[in-house]
Amino acid sequence: MARPEPGAAVFVADLPDPQAGVGEVRVRIANAAICGTDRHIFHWDSSVASMLTPPVVIGHEFCGHIDQIGSEVSGWEEGDYVSAEMHIVCGKCRACRAGNQHVCEQTKIAGLHRDGAFAEFVVLPAANLVRLDPEVVPPHIGAFLDALGNAVHTVQSASSIAGRHVLLSGYGAIGAMASAVVEFEGAASLSITEVAPGHLARAREWASQLTGPIPVQVFDPRELDIAKNIREITGGGVDVVLEMSGAPPAINMGLELLYPGGEMMMLGLPSGSDLSLEGFSRNVIFKGLHLHGVVGRRMFATWTEMLGLLARGLNIEHVVTHRLPLSSFKEGIGLLDAAEAHKVILDPNT
């Protein structure tokens, strides 16, 4: 439950079990995961404070099993193993009618605008469910498919990845997932930049364990002139930048390192509302770059793509750094605040 106080956004409350209404199902949560948005809610940051009307159960990354089916629902049975798209869209606005439901004008997010998944049960429209195969997606992975969808959407927003030189800035949880997708999809090279010591160490550990033919280099941009190194690795510059950090220096470095005709996929959010691009004419216009803002996941095309990647063998086990009971939510937030974790998985049953 959230309440409007910095540092006290979550407290435990006994609530009656929610009931599935018309067109809805109730899911018993198996595992959930902490998202960056949940951290912002916990700290009651201005970026999310205006979006919530407490009290509300937060949490929007989860998987579980259907245990109640409302009226006018077909195609689902009790016990089915599922996750769900937590963006609940109108289906009527211009974006929805154009097939761009992920940017629906009237989006409501479970875990923000209505009760979410940090509980024993969550109730959702049956139309938002995604069926999971337990042989492919164990619960600790199914718990954060929402975030994996963001990573896959960012990578696949580029015109192509296979055979191209890629720079990824920001090896947080979603950056770690996106890196795994890039390596799996056969990029010519992958260069990763990160400044947080914990994330930097995890990036280097992951890269050291790879056995495939794709060169993966990890850089701390504060310690050396990485521009020269990356240009040498890539033969003049990268083709694709996956910008996950939202940090202005990383964004401007990415623009500088892009080879003419390259692409920058921008998922990371700057801490402020404005962003200054350095050498805009030189680095963007005269290079003929393509800058692409990425939000959420395509409904439900991205889900199909990421489940296909997992079925083909995409390995994201390394992204799960901690598994805690739901009651240890605040401990999980502390780990994330200190950059000592990537994905913290919560179990309401322990």
N, C-alpha and C positions, 0 to 999 in steps of 0.2 A: 504494500500500500504506500502511495506517495503522499507527502504533505509538504506545503510550501515553506520549507526551512532549509537553508544551506547546511549540508552535513547531517541532516536528519530526514532525508527524503524517503527513508524506508523504515517501516516498523511492522511488527507482527500483529496480525489481527485474526480473530476467529470469525469467519464469514460462513453463511449458509452455502451449501453446494449450489453452484449455478445450474440452471435447468435449460436444456435445449429447447428453443422455440421453433416457430415455423421456418423451415429451410435451414435449420441449424443442427449441429452435432456437438456433443460434449466429448472432450478428449481428456483421458487421464494422462497426466504428464509422466513420461519416463525419464527424460533428461531435458534440461534447459541450459542456456549459455548466456553469459553476460556480454552485452554489446557496449560499444562506446557510448551509444545514446543513453544506456542505463547509468553509466558513470556521470554523464551530464545531468541526468535527473537527480541522482544521489547528491550531487553538489549544488543542485538547483541553479544551474548556469542559465544565463540570460538567453542562450540559444534555444532552450527548450521550455523554460518556465512558463512562457505565454501559451504553450501548446497543451498543457495539462490543466484539468480542473479536478483537483483532489477531492475526495479520495479515489484512487484508481489503482488496480493491481498492475504493476509494470512487468516488463519482460516480453520480448517478441521473438526469441529464438528458442525452438523447442522441437521435440518429437514425442509421440505417445501413441496410445491405443484408444480407438473410439469405444466409449462405454455407454453412450445414450444417443439415440437418434430421434430428432424432432419430426413433426409431420411434414409431408410434402418433400421428403428426402428419398432419393432412390440411388442405387448403385453402390451403397456403402452398407457394411455390416458391423455389428459390435465386435470388437477385437481387431479390426483392421489397423495396421501399423501405418501411421501417417505423420507428416509434418504439414505446414500450411503457409501460404502467402498471407502475411499479416497486414498487408495493405488492402483495405476494403474499399472498393471503388464504386462509382455511381453507374457506370455503363452507359451514360447518356451525354456526357460533355463532349466537346470536339475532340479532345485527346482520346477518350475511350472509343469513340466512334471511328477514329482513324487507326485503331489497333495499338495505341500507345497508353494503355491503362496504367503503366508505371509512372506516368506524369499526369494522372487524373486530377482535374481541378478540385474535386470534392473528396479526395482521399481521406479516409479515417484509418488510423493505425491502431491495431490491438496492442495494448501495452503502453499506449500514449493517450489515445482519445477514448478508449474503452478498455475493460479489464483484459489483461494479458496472461502470461504463462508462468510467472513466478508464484505458483500455487499448485494445489493438487490437481485441479481441473481448469480447463479453459473451454469456453463456448465460442464457436465460430460458424460463419456461413459454410454450409457443405460445399459450396462452389469454390471455396478457397483451399480446400484440402488437396494435398499431394500424396499419392500412395507411395510407400517405400518398401523396398525389398530388404528384409533383415539380413539376408546373406551378403548383400552388397553394402548396406548402410547400417552399421551397428548404432545403438542409441547415442553413444558419445560423439559420433560423427553426425548423426541425424539432428542432434541438438543445435547445430550451427549452420544448417543449410542456407538459412536466410543470408548470413554473412558470406558464405561461399558463393552464393548467387551474385552478390555485389562484385566479388573478385572475378568471377567468370564473365559477367557482363562487361566489366572494364576491359579485360583482355580481348574479348570477342568484339568489342566496339572498334578495334583496329581493323583495317582492311584485311590484314593477314598477320600471322605471327611466324609460321614455319619459314625457316631460312632467312629470317631478318634479325638484325641486331637490336636488342631491347635494353633500355635503361628503366629500372624500377626504383623510384625514390620513396622511401618509407617502408621499413620492414616490420610494421606492426602486424596484427593478426591477419588483416585482409591482404596486406602486402605479402605476407608469408604464403597465403593461399594462392595469390596471383602468381608469385614466383614459381610455385609448384606447377601451375597450369602452363606457364610459359615454357618451362623445362620439358614438361610432358608433351607439349605440342611441337617441339622440335625447332626452337629458335636457333639462329646461327650463333648467338652469344647472348648472355644475360649479365648485365652489370647492375649491382644493387648498391644503393647508398642509404646510410642510416647513421644517426648521431647518438641515439640513446644506447648506453653501454650494454644493457641487457638484450635489447633487440639486435644490436650489432653482433654480440656473441652468438646469439641463436642463428643469425643469418650465416655466420662463418661456420658454425657447427653443421648446419644443413648442407652448405655447399661442399664441405669436406667429405661428406658421406655419399655424395653423388658418384655414380659409376658410369653414367652415360657419356656420350661423345660431346655434349654441349659445354663449352667453357662458361663457367659461372664465377664471376669475380665480385668480391664484396669490398666496399670502400667506406672509410670514414672521411667525408669531405673536409674535415677540419685538420687532418693530419698530413695531407699530401696534395699535390696538384693532380687531381684525378682526371681533369679534362684531357691532359696530354696522354695519360695512360689509356683512357677509354677511346680516344681517337686512334691510338696505335692498335688497340684490340680490334676495332671495328673498321679500320681502313678509312678513317675520315669523319666518322660520326655515326650516331645511332639512327635507326629507321623509325623506332617507336619509343615514346616515353610513356610509362604508366605512372602517373603522378598520384601517389597515395597519401602523401604527407600533409599537403596544404601549406607547407612552409614556403614563404616567398623566395628564400635563397635557392631552395631545391627546384622550384618552378622555373626560375630564371636560369639556373644551371642547365636544366633540361632543354630549354629553348636554345641555349648556346650550343649544346652538344648535338642537337638534331641536325641530321644531314638534310640538305635541300629536298623539299617534297615530303618530309617526314610528318609524323603524326604525334600529337600529345593527347592521351586520354586522361581526363582530370576528374578524379573521384575525391581527393582530399579536400577538406574544407579549411581555408585560412582562418586564423583566430579572429581576425577583424572582418568587417563587411567590405573593405576595399582591398585592392591588390594592384601594385605598381609593377609593370613589365618593363624591364630594362632593354634598351636598344630595340624597341618594338619594330621599327621599320626594318632594321638590319636582320633581326632574328626571327621575325614572323612574316612580314610582307614580302621582302626580297628573297626569302627562302621558299615562299609558297607553302607555308605549313598549314596543317589542318589541326585545329584545336577543338576537342570534343568534350563537352561536359557530360558526366555520367551520373545518373541517379538510380538507385534501387536495382531492380531486376525486371526484365521484360516478363510479363505475365501471359502465358506460362512457358514461353519459349526458353528462357534461361534455365528454368527448372529442368526441362527436358535435356538441355545441353549438359548441365552439371551432373545429373544422374547418369547420363551416358558416359561422361568422363570417369566417374567413380566405377561404373561397371567395366570400363576398359582398363582400369588399374591405376587411376590417379591416386597417389598416396598423399594424404594430408594428416596422417597420424601425428607428425611432429608439431602440428599447430596446437594440439591439446597439451597444455603444460600442467594443468591442475584439475583435479576432480574433487569436489567438495559437496557436503550436504547443503541443501537449500538454506538451512539456518545459518550457514557461514557466508552468506552473501557479502556482508561488510568486509570479511577477510579477503574475499575475491576482489572487491573494489580496491582494497589497499594494495594488493599485488599488481593490479593493472595500473593504478596511479604511480607506482614505483617502477613501472616498465619491467617488472619481474615475471610477467606472464604474457602469454598470447591468448589462448582461449581457456577460460575457466568454466568448467562444466559443473552444473548444479543438479543434485539428485533430491527431489522432494520426498523420496521414499526412505531416506536414511537420516 
